[in-house]
Every structure is written in structure tokens, then in C-alpha cells.
Amino acid sequence: MSGGEKGKREGERQTWRRRSTAFEGDYFGDYGPEDFDDFDDYQQGDDGDEEADEEDLDNGDGDDNDDANDDYQDAQNYEDEQAWEPPPSSPPRQSPSPLPSDPLAHADDSQGAQADADRVQQERARRHLQQHQTFCVNFPGTTAGMPLSDARVPTEYESFKTTTTGANSNPYAPFTSKVDWEFARWAKMRGPGSTAVTELLSIEELLGLSFKNSAQLNAIIDDTLISGRPRFTRREIIVAGEVFEVFYRDIIACVQALFGDPEFAGILVFTPERHYADADHTARVYFDMHTGQWWWAQQRAMERRKPGATLIPIIISSDKTQLTLFGSKAAYPVYMTIGNLPKDVRRKPSRRGQILLAYLPTSNLSHITSPPARRRALTNLYHAYMSRIMKPLRKAGVDGIPVTSGDGIRRRGHPIFAMHVGDYPEQVLVVGCKTGECPKCPILAEDIGKTTDCDRPLRDFKKVLAALQTVNTGPRAFSCACREAGIKRIQDPYWAHLPFVNIYQAITPDILHQLCQGVVKHLFAWLIAAYGAEEIDARCRRFPPNHNIRLFLKGISKLQRVTGKEHADMCRFVLGLVIGVPLPDGCSSSQLVRAVHALLDFLYLAQYPAHTDDTLELLEHALQRFHANKSVFVDLGIRANFKIPKLHSLDHYIQCIILFGTTDNYDTQYTERLHIDFAKDAYRATNRKDEFPQMTLWLERREKILRHGSYIQWRLRNPTTRGSTQQALAPRRIPPADNPLAASDSEILSRIRLTRFASVKAVRFTTASQRYGATYLQDALARFVIRYRVYIRRHWTMPVWHKIRFALEDAQDLGVMEDAHDVAHARPERRDSQGRYVPGRFDTVLVREATPNGDRLTGPKRYRIGQIRMLFKLRKTTTDELFPAIVPPSHLAYIEWFTALTDPEPIHGLYRVTRCRGAAGERLADVVEVSSIVRSCHLLPCFGVSAPREWTSSNVLDSCDNFLLNTFSDQHMYMSIV
């Protein structure tokens, strides 16, 4: 940093004064619904009517200083902004005009026409997804999924209550008291070692519990508690003279445990359904697994064979994981769940909708010296394990098994293997194809990545089965048959004898590894190679902050071991890295931007929580647009070809969504999270010697504690009642066709929350102008109240808030999207607890607009972008004077406007906006009610050919006038605007 810059920065710091005034208010960070408990709805907030002098804003008197971590991060970001970076290495290059040979020179018209067609289809898809309901067609007939009888059997909780242990008035039994139980849960869930627990229990006068050491506690858990899950079995398999241990559970018992869990009573799905977005049943809707075509087809076939069946789709996930940061300790867990559970239960570890089915051996068979023989042995060993584990499904899938749901109703269940979830190496291992080939379709390896076709046929499963049956005809004949069928020489694949299974259909898409850690990872490497790390990193440092944007203030070019989450974070602003930057050698930058935009569209569309036929067509168009423009990377010399299996795998997304529902039914990012609970934490609880028996025992005890906790909650909710048959037959989670799936307004409404107490109790107009940039607050407020009063008194003060939170509603209005939270800041510059300078932050937001006659607009044009400069509320004495005869407005916001949204740019699809200014160049602003603010939004600065080095992340919103609305800032924004 130069001496002048240091002096300037020090001068800024000297303008601040420090005070030891503590804030009162909220905590900002990662939060859930429980963190809103100390918040009031904006209509019911405390008006802060007590008189107070204007507080010194250096440290404030509200919620912000209470969150030291927030201030620390902002101060650190400011220091990173000021860090040295190399100046531009050369003068900015001028963007060349398209060369005559450039296909984009003649393709703009067709590309624009396609963009117009996509926008029409997007609007139709938006209308379909915001109908407040779907029109449901139930599976025909009356036998599918029906109970075996009207009789109801006791549930697991009721059975335990009748035992000697549970048959008393103490809901915590076998623990003598609530303290007994709370200590036991803490000891087994929070991870202290058995020695530490024993030493703590030895302090008798401190706790006075019924158990005196860890061994006695373990005995209570092992002998009296139930887990609802089967115990692990240990078996040995000998391969090439080496003994391998496999720990697994009875898969039928696991199915019955999940199906019969009382926590899932009332939410299980027993029959397939078809959902439509219109009453004419022309636009199909897919979300949960039971809305896909696979379940419907299997149910229809089963009803012809054996009416009255309840299908139980089995979903298997497997993936090897490291247990230690250093060394080679690894685990190979296999997880299982059932498709009858809603997807939001299956993908949350806290709901316990997944079961650890097995630990497979992790040996690499190093004693086999021949690499081909070792690879063949590893493949056969894997399938030998899995065959033993999955064998009970062969008979149960055909004949059925008795299953009792959590409400005590018995049915005849048919567990059928439906999906195997895994990354690409796992998929290759499961189907037995070669690395570099597609595990689903028979495309040649040299043709992968050349074109796209979302209707590619799957591999010939019957031909593969026929080849596997030649195993006893001799090695040569077996090898030739397998080579002809396109499969490795697997002795006995675990799926070969399972009923109603097509393994190529069962392999599912994987957002985490195929997109975030696959194609997106390649894309960023290509962009850095095309534009150079210098300009890419310079732009990364200059994006404005936003709640949904992770700032990479040190750039992205030197990141190592980038996670899938980090790649997803980088996708939120990647278009801002490439728009406006010229390419060398006269190549068209528009073609590259189109390729990036198309890939982002595919990524975000693929993660929709609900799809219609229209959105699936948009997904296909996005992939076609990427393939139509990907040649620019070849022209630049970055790629010679696109033989990337993960790129080719995108062709199969639409087929899988139609079969099994949306991708959040089977994405590996949800099972990757299970490694922490079922592998890594379990390993840390061992003594690192012969760890797997200890890990399985630790998991069994943990499951018993979790189940007993649920049982106690049930006892406390139902101290005497047993539950009625009517309750047992409670409707499923998905309502019938004539009931809405979501009862929200057609607009994307938000629940707005502000802290009970203001961040600053009293701010004058002069301070609002100087510190918040609310230059014309007095005039704007006068315009707001002009129909009631014609003057504003200059001596008025008002309480001011620095933060507003939004609980965003379902962007699709179908009730299948998880709750999303958003935050917008409007706070002046200040000091953190360490005395470091923290720049001011005034976020941009979407404000709902209406026509002059009061009608609400539709589509993206129903929003207007503004920058919040101040969040405040008029005191009660003021509102009594201004609004004597009507209900006064609640919280207000001073907003500086940007131009209205028109049409998106044809190349990158973003909306261009500019600051609204008056004739003298002043910023145009208004005071609006906070209730009209929908959510925050992120703006991408228009950098031009090179990012101005005087711009920083904290000043770019004031330094730049032209922006692009970032529709990729988060999934909710994309679904709201695109």
C-alpha cells in the first residue's frame, strides 16, 4: 500500500470516536426459525417512543455490535479490499467486431428468436407453478396400498409403554428422573469419552444419578432401551486368501423399521399419483418420488400380478470416505432409505430417514500383483458384499412382506430396489462398465461430449443378463459375451437377481459431483485460461456484498481443493466475471457468455424442487444452447474435445426426473452429510484399534438414545391416550386434487422481521443525510405523508434499524420448496470491537410495484430495484400528529431508486438497470413502507473491458451507475425472476 493510501485510510480512522455503549438486539448469522423468537412482525414492533438523545453512531446502540463475528468478518473484508494487487498488465483490449467466419455474426437473429421462445415458455411455466395447487390423479382401483384389515396393532411406542420398563408414570423410564435422562443423552450424543463420564459420575454429591459409571449407563442402554433399528451382523468373506469383514444389517428389518417408525406416521406415501398443473391434465408436475413414472409403472405391473400391494421403493447410496485427515483410514458405508418417505424427510439427517445399512471392506487387495486381476477382484468383491446384503429382496419383492406403518396399520409391502445413488466411480463400479464410458447408455467413449440428446436409449439390460448367464460356459465365451454386452466380467452382480430392476435405469443424476464438482469445475478452469487470472480476480474483489453472495476478496484463481459448495458459491456471480471482457485473437466473447449462461441455466433449473413439462423443456434447451456455443473453448485453444463423462451425464437428467421426481430426491450431497454422523464421528469415538465393531456398537447406542428421546416426547404429548383408529388413518402428506398444496398469495410473499428494539434510538434528519446517505429523507417523507400533512418538522427524531430479515415463501407456490431466509443491511460505517474500520453497507432490494390504478403487475416487471439507505419508524407522538384519524404506517424505508426492469439482455439474459437521477444529477429516492419490500437482491457492476482498480466491494454501489440484476444470486431469486 502506498504512503498516500495509508494516510487516507488513517485519516478515515481518525474521524471515528469510540464509546463503550453496548448494543441490545438480535444475533445475525446462520439461523433457523427458533432464532426469530425475539423478533416482532413489522406491524407489531416496539415504537421506541421513549425520548432519547441522538446516540453516537460510531458504535451504535442496537443489534449490530452484539454480533462480534459479523463485525469481525466485515472488518476483515475491508482489510482484504485494501490489500495490494497488481495493476493491469496492459491497456484494456478493445472488443473486436465479430469476424465474418464467426458463426455468431449470423446467428444473433436465431439466438434472439430462441431467447424469445424461451421467455414465452418461462412465463407459461411460471403460471403453471403458481397455480396454488396441482390437479391430482390417483392410481386407479381400490386395492393398491390398502391395509390388510381394519384391525390396528400397537405401535412401537405403545408396545414399549406396556413393558415392565415403560409401564409406570415416569415417562423417562428406565431412567429415574429427567436429570438422569438428560445426563445420559448428553453423555452419548455430545461425545465425551467413557473415562471422562465415569470420573464425572464419581462426584456423587454433584449429580446423584442412578448410575455410577459409564459401564452402568451402557448396561441400561443395551438391556432396556429399544432403537427401532436392527443390530449389525459381522460376516467374513475370503478372497484370494485374504479374509475381509463386512458389517451389515438385515435389509428387510431396516425396511420394516423405517416404514413402522411412529415419527413417520401420517406422512408415508402408499400409492403413486400423477399431478398436473392444469385442470385439463396437459402439463405434468414432478416433485416427490411418487409423482414420477417409475412408481406408477411398477404399481400397475404389480397389481396385475398380485393386487393389493404397497410398493416400497428401496434407495441405496454408497461412497467411500476418509476417516482421518492424515493416514489411510477409510470407511465404505452403505445407506438405505425408502421412497415412501417425502424427500424433505429423506434428505435431512435430523429426521432419521436414512439407515446405515453396512460397512464394506476398504482393502485395495494390494497382495494381488496384477493390476487387471486386482481391478476384477475388487469389482467382484464389491458385488459379493452387496449380493449378500440385498439377497432378501429377491423373494420379498415378489411375494411381499407384512409391514406395519407408524400408526399401527398393517399392509403387504413389496420392497423393490429403485435407485443406487453415487458418484461417477461408484456408478462405474455398480454397473460394471469401463471408466470413461457412460454408465447408463451405450454411447461410444469417443463420441461422449460431441452432441446432446436427452432421449438416448439406455443400455440393453436383457443383453447384459444374457451375457452374465454364460459364466459357466468357459472363460473365453464369458469374456466375449461380456465384451459384446459392454460389461466387465462380473461373476454375480448384486442386481442381476433382483426382481423388477433395470440397473441402468436405477443410476441417477448427481448435482454435487457431475455439475458442481464436474462441469462447473472445468468451466472455471476454462474461464481463467481464456481471460487470465488477473482480470478474473480483480472482478471477484469488486462485487458488492449480499446475504446470499460469498465474497472471494482474494480472487479464485489460486484456490486449492475447492469444495462443491464453493463452486456453487462461485456460480452465483460467474456471469459478472465474463460480461464485457474481450477475448484475444478476435474470438467472439458473446459466444462464451452464451455458453456460461446456458450452463448456469441448466444448473439452476436442474435444482428446481418441482418440475413441469415446460421447465423440463427449458432444461433441454439450456443444454442445447451450451453445446451450440461450447466450440468457443476449442477456438481459444483451451479444449481439444469435450470427452467428459460428467458433461455427457447431463443428457440423462430429464429422463430421471420423469421417472423418479426432481433431483433433490437422489442427490449425493445429502448422503455425503451422513458420513459425518455414521462414519467420522463414530470413528472418533473408538480407540482406533479394530474400530468397526466399536463404531457399530456406538451407533446402536446412539440410535437407542435418539429413539428414546422421541418416545419421551410422545409420552409427554400423550400422557394417557393410546391413539385412535381415526388418527391412525390420518391422510398422507400430499392432499387430494381439490385441496391446495399451498395457501399463500399468488405473489412471492415474505414474512418481514425486525428486531424489537431499534439499532439507534434517535436519529435526526441531518445525521440521516451525513451518516446514512439519506440526503433527501425529509423531502421524501414529506411526499409520503403529503395527503395527510403538508410539513415535516426538522427537529423530529426517529428510531433506526440496521437490518431487516425476510422469511421467503415458496417461490413455486406448491408447498414443496424448503423455507429460505434472506437479510438486507442498511448500516453506516463504524468500528468493530478491536477498533478496526468497518465500512457502511446499504444493500439493494426488490420492491413490489403496482400500476397507478392499484393493480399488481406480474412477472419480473412487478419488481423495482432500490438501495436501502435507512430503515426507520415514526414515533407515536409524530404519527398521532400526522395520522390523527387513520391507522399509521409501521416501519418505513428510505429507498434510492434504479430504473425499472424492461427486457433481459439477449446474450446473457440479465436485466440492465441504472441509478435514477434528477436534472441536477441528484439520486431520486422515496420513502416506502417496509411491507412492500420483497427481499434483497444482488447487482453486478458493469465493469467494461477492465475492472476499475479504484472500485472496491464496499464502494462499488456508489462508484458505479450501471448494473445488471444478478438473477443467479440464489435459487429463490432465479425462480422468482427468470
HELIX and SHEET records of a PDB file:
HELIX    1   1 GLY A    3  GLN A   14  1                                  12    
HELIX    2   2 PRO A   33  PHE A   36  5                                   4    
HELIX    3   3 TYR A   42  GLN A   44  5                                   3    
HELIX    4   4 ASP A   64  ASP A   66  5                                   3    
HELIX    5   5 ALA A   68  GLN A   82  1                                  15    
HELIX    6   6 LEU A  104  LEU A  129  1                                  26    
HELIX    7   7 GLU A  156  LYS A  161  1                                   6    
HELIX    8   8 LYS A  178  MET A  189  1                                  12    
HELIX    9   9 SER A  194  LEU A  201  1                                   8    
HELIX   10  10 GLU A  204  LEU A  207  1                                   4    
HELIX   11  11 SER A  214  THR A  224  1                                  11    
HELIX   12  12 ILE A  251  PHE A  259  1                                   9    
HELIX   13  13 PRO A  262  PHE A  264  5                                   3    
HELIX   14  14 MET A  289  THR A  291  5                                   3    
HELIX   15  15 GLN A  293  ARG A  305  1                                  13    
HELIX   16  16 LYS A  343  ARG A  346  1                                   4    
HELIX   17  17 PRO A  349  ARG A  351  5                                   3    
HELIX   18  18 PRO A  371  MET A  390  1                                  20    
HELIX   19  19 PRO A  392  ASP A  399  1                                   8    
HELIX   20  20 TYR A  424  VAL A  431  1                                   8    
HELIX   21  21 ALA A  445  ASP A  447  5                                   3    
HELIX   22  22 PHE A  461  LEU A  468  1                                   8    
HELIX   23  23 GLN A  469  THR A  473  5                                   5    
HELIX   24  24 PRO A  475  ALA A  485  1                                  11    
HELIX   25  25 ILE A  503  ALA A  506  1                                   4    
HELIX   26  26 ILE A  511  VAL A  519  3                                   9    
HELIX   27  27 VAL A  520  TYR A  531  1                                  12    
HELIX   28  28 ALA A  533  CYS A  540  1                                   8    
HELIX   29  29 GLY A  564  CYS A  571  1                                   8    
HELIX   30  30 VAL A  574  VAL A  578  1                                   5    
HELIX   31  31 PRO A  584  GLY A  586  5                                   3    
HELIX   32  32 SER A  589  ALA A  606  1                                  18    
HELIX   33  33 ASP A  613  ASN A  629  1                                  17    
HELIX   34  34 SER A  631  ASP A  635  1                                   5    
HELIX   35  35 PRO A  645  HIS A  648  1                                   4    
HELIX   36  36 SER A  649  HIS A  652  5                                   4    
HELIX   37  37 TYR A  653  PHE A  660  1                                   8    
HELIX   38  38 THR A  663  ASN A  665  5                                   3    
HELIX   39  39 THR A  668  HIS A  675  1                                   8    
HELIX   40  40 ILE A  676  LYS A  680  3                                   5    
HELIX   41  41 ASP A  681  ARG A  684  1                                   4    
HELIX   42  42 GLU A  691  ARG A  717  1                                  27    
HELIX   43  43 THR A  725  ALA A  728  1                                   4    
HELIX   44  44 PHE A  765  ARG A  771  1                                   7    
HELIX   45  45 LEU A  777  PHE A  784  1                                   8    
HELIX   46  46 PRO A  860  ARG A  862  5                                   3    
HELIX   47  47 LYS A  876  LEU A  882  1                                   7    
HELIX   48  48 VAL A  930  SER A  932  5                                   3    
HELIX   49  49 VAL A  956  SER A  959  1                                   4    
HELIX   50  50 GLN A  971  ILE A  977  1                                   7    
SHEET    1   A 5 PHE A  39  ASP A  41  0                                        
SHEET    2   A 5 SER A 750  THR A 755 -1                                        
SHEET    3   A 5 LYS A 803  LEU A 808 -1                                        
SHEET    4   A 5 ALA A 820  ARG A 827 -1                                        
SHEET    5   A 5 ARG A 841  PHE A 842 -1                                        
SHEET    1   B 4 PHE A 135  ASN A 138  0                                        
SHEET    2   B 4 GLU A 273  TYR A 276 -1                                        
SHEET    3   B 4 ARG A 284  TYR A 286 -1                                        
SHEET    4   B 4 HIS A 611  THR A 612 -1                                        
SHEET    1   C 7 THR A 233  VAL A 239  0                                        
SHEET    2   C 7 GLU A 242  TYR A 248 -1                                        
SHEET    3   C 7 ILE A 355  LEU A 360 -1                                        
SHEET    4   C 7 ALA A 330  ILE A 338 -1                                        
SHEET    5   C 7 THR A 310  SER A 318 -1                                        
SHEET    6   C 7 ARG A 410  VAL A 421  1                                        
SHEET    7   C 7 ILE A 401  THR A 404 -1                                        
SHEET    1   D 5 THR A 233  VAL A 239  0                                        
SHEET    2   D 5 GLU A 242  TYR A 248 -1                                        
SHEET    3   D 5 ILE A 355  LEU A 360 -1                                        
SHEET    4   D 5 ALA A 330  ILE A 338 -1                                        
SHEET    5   D 5 THR A 321  GLN A 322 -1                                        
SHEET    1   E 5 VAL A 760  ARG A 764  0                                        
SHEET    2   E 5 THR A 797  TRP A 801 -1                                        
SHEET    3   E 5 TYR A 863  PHE A 872 -1                                        
SHEET    4   E 5 THR A 844  ARG A 848 -1                                        
SHEET    5   E 5 ILE A 933  CYS A 937 -1                                        
SHEET    1   F 5 VAL A 760  ARG A 764  0                                        
SHEET    2   F 5 THR A 797  TRP A 801 -1                                        
SHEET    3   F 5 TYR A 863  PHE A 872 -1                                        
SHEET    4   F 5 LEU A 892  TRP A 897 -1                                        
SHEET    5   F 5 ALA A 925  GLU A 929 -1                                        
SHEET    1   G 2 ARG A 830  ARG A 831  0                                        
SHEET    2   G 2 TYR A 837  VAL A 838 -1                                        
SHEET    1   H 3 TYR A 911  THR A 914  0                                        
SHEET    2   H 3 ASN A 962  LEU A 965 -1                                        
SHEET    3   H 3 LEU A 939  PRO A 941 -1                                        
END                                                                             
